[in-house]
């Protein structure tokens, strides 16, 4: 139990130091996937975000794939099952699990042996997508690994929402600034 708490604290500390409102969310999340791999002792970790316009999950952050390089139907694979059902999954034999979709492995050339996946739920209970770790380096994924991933998911969901809100506020402030500048200029012309 103490080792699990130490891992959780260590991951939380690493992720908290990354999430800066003014930083690029893509960079922050890529670096967080690196740290997640270290703490999970896994080969890969990735974030799939739901795209409302095409009803797909698209890769948003992964150390080896470009953003939106791969997308899958929102109910496809273990990530899709986790997204739709809003439940976590530990799959220690992917090729023996009917939810597993080989298409992503075929597209990337990567062979997934086992994985742990959990939904990204924001504070308003919206499911933003999923986060997962693939191929534990030694043995199978455990409930302790799932708890660590759930911690990362909570932090990542907050970071994504904060980034979205920060962008919205920045756009609104820029629009206000332009309006005030134009309005001030128009008033100044009236006095000349």
C-alpha positions in Angstrom: 0.0 0.0 0.0 2.8 2.4 0.9 4.5 1.8 -2.5 1.2 2.5 -4.3 0.9 5.8 -2.4 4.5 6.7 -3.2 3.8 6.0 -6.9 0.6 8.1 -6.8 2.3 11.0 -5.1 5.3 10.9 -7.5 3.1 10.9 -10.6 0.8 13.6 -9.2 3.9 15.8 -8.5 5.3 15.3 -12.0 2.0 16.0 -13.7 1.1 19.0 -11.5 4.5 20.6 -12.5 3.6 20.2 -16.2 0.2 21.7 -16.3 0.7 25.4 -17.0 -2.3 27.4 -18.3 -0.1 29.3 -20.8 1.7 26.3 -22.1 0.7 24.3 -25.2 -1.6 21.5 -24.0 -0.3 19.2 -26.7 3.3 19.5 -25.4 2.2 19.2 -21.7 0.2 16.0 -22.4 3.0 14.5 -24.5 5.4 15.0 -21.7 2.8 13.6 -19.2 2.6 10.4 -21.4 6.3 10.0 -21.0 6.0 10.3 -17.2 3.0 8.0 -17.1 5.0 5.3 -19.0 7.7 5.6 -16.3 5.3 5.3 -13.4 3.2 2.6 -15.0 6.3 0.7 -16.3 4.7 0.4 -19.7 5.8 0.7 -23.3 3.3 3.3 -24.4 0.6 5.6 -23.0 -1.9 7.6 -25.0 -4.9 9.9 -24.8 -7.9 9.5 -27.1 -10.2 12.5 -27.3 -13.8 12.4 -28.5 -14.5 14.5 -31.6 -18.2 15.6 -31.6 -18.2 16.5 -35.3 -17.4 13.0 -36.6 -18.3 10.9 -33.5 -14.8 9.4 -33.3 -12.0 9.0 -30.8 -8.8 10.5 -32.1 -5.3 10.1 -30.8 -4.6 13.4 -29.0 -1.4 12.7 -27.2 1.1 9.9 -27.7 4.9 9.8 -27.8 5.0 8.0 -31.1 1.9 9.3 -33.0 1.0 12.7 -34.3 -2.2 14.4 -32.9 -5.3 13.2 -34.8 -3.1 10.8 -36.9 -5.4 7.9 -36.0 -9.1 8.0 -35.2 -11.6 5.2 -34.5 -15.3 5.0 -34.2 -16.3 6.1 -30.7 -17.4 2.6 -29.8 -14.5 0.7 -31.3 -11.9 -1.2 -29.4 -11.2 -1.2 -25.7 -10.8 2.6 -25.7 -14.3 2.9 -27.4 -15.8 0.5 -24.9 -14.4 2.5 -22.0 -15.6 5.7 -23.5 -19.1 4.5 -24.2 -19.6 2.7 -20.9 -17.6 5.2 -18.8 -15.9 2.2 -17.1 -12.3 1.4 -16.7 -10.8 -1.8 -18.2 -7.8 -4.0 -17.5 -7.1 -6.3 -20.4 -4.1 -8.6 -19.8 -4.7 -10.7 -23.0 -5.8 -8.2 -25.7 -6.0 -10.8 -28.5 -8.3 -12.9 -26.3 -10.7 -10.0 -25.6 -13.6 -9.4 -28.0 -13.4 -5.6 -27.4 -9.9 -5.3 -28.7 -9.6 -3.8 -32.2 -6.5 -4.9 -34.1 -6.9 -2.1 -36.6 -4.8 0.4 -34.6 -2.0 -2.2 -34.2 -2.2 -2.8 -37.9 -2.0 0.9 -38.7 0.9 1.5 -36.3 2.8 -1.7 -36.5 2.8 -1.9 -32.8 1.6 -5.2 -31.1 -0.5 -4.6 -28.0 -0.2 -7.5 -25.5 -2.0 -5.9 -22.5 -3.5 -2.6 -21.6 -5.3 -0.6 -18.9 -7.7 2.1 -20.0 -9.9 4.6 -18.1 -12.3 7.4 -19.2 -11.4 11.0 -19.0 -14.3 12.5 -17.0 -14.4 16.2 -16.4 -15.9 18.0 -13.4 -19.3 18.3 -15.1 -19.4 14.5 -15.7 -18.7 14.8 -19.4 -16.6 12.1 -20.9 -13.8 13.8 -22.9 -12.2 10.5 -24.1 -9.9 7.9 -22.6 -6.3 7.5 -21.4 -4.5 4.2 -21.6 -1.2 2.5 -21.0 0.0 -0.4 -23.1 2.3 -3.4 -22.6 3.4 -3.5 -19.0 7.1 -4.3 -19.1 6.9 -6.9 -16.4 3.8 -9.0 -15.9 0.2 -7.9 -16.0 -1.6 -4.7 -15.2 -3.1 -4.6 -11.7 -5.7 -2.7 -9.8 -2.9 -0.6 -8.4 -2.0 0.4 -12.0 -5.6 1.2 -12.6 -5.7 3.5 -9.6 -2.6 5.3 -10.8 -4.1 5.7 -14.2 -7.4 7.0 -12.7 -5.3 9.6 -10.8 -3.6 10.6 -14.1 -7.0 10.7 -15.8 -8.5 13.1 -13.3 -5.5 15.5 -13.6 -5.4 15.3 -17.4 -9.2 16.0 -17.7 -8.7 19.1 -15.5 -5.8 20.2 -17.6 -7.7 19.7 -20.9 -10.7 21.7 -19.6 -8.5 24.4 -18.1 -6.7 24.7 -21.4 -10.0 25.0 -23.3 -11.3 27.6 -21.0 -8.1 29.6 -21.1 -8.2 29.6 -24.9 -11.9 30.7 -24.9 -11.1 33.5 -22.5 -8.0 34.6 -24.5 -10.2 34.7 -27.7 -12.9 36.8 -25.9 -10.3 39.2 -24.5 -8.7 39.7 -27.9 -12.1 40.4 -29.4 -12.8 42.9 -26.7 -9.4 44.6 -27.1 -10.1 44.9 -30.9 -13.5 46.3 -30.3 -12.3 48.8 -27.7 -9.5 49.9 -30.1 -11.9 50.3 -33.0 -14.5 52.1 -30.9 -11.8 54.4 -29.4 -10.6 55.2 -32.8 -14.1 55.9 -34.1 -14.7 58.3 -31.2 -11.4 60.0 -31.8 -12.3 60.6 -35.4 -15.5 62.3 -34.3 -13.5 65.0 -32.5 -11.2 65.9 -35.3 
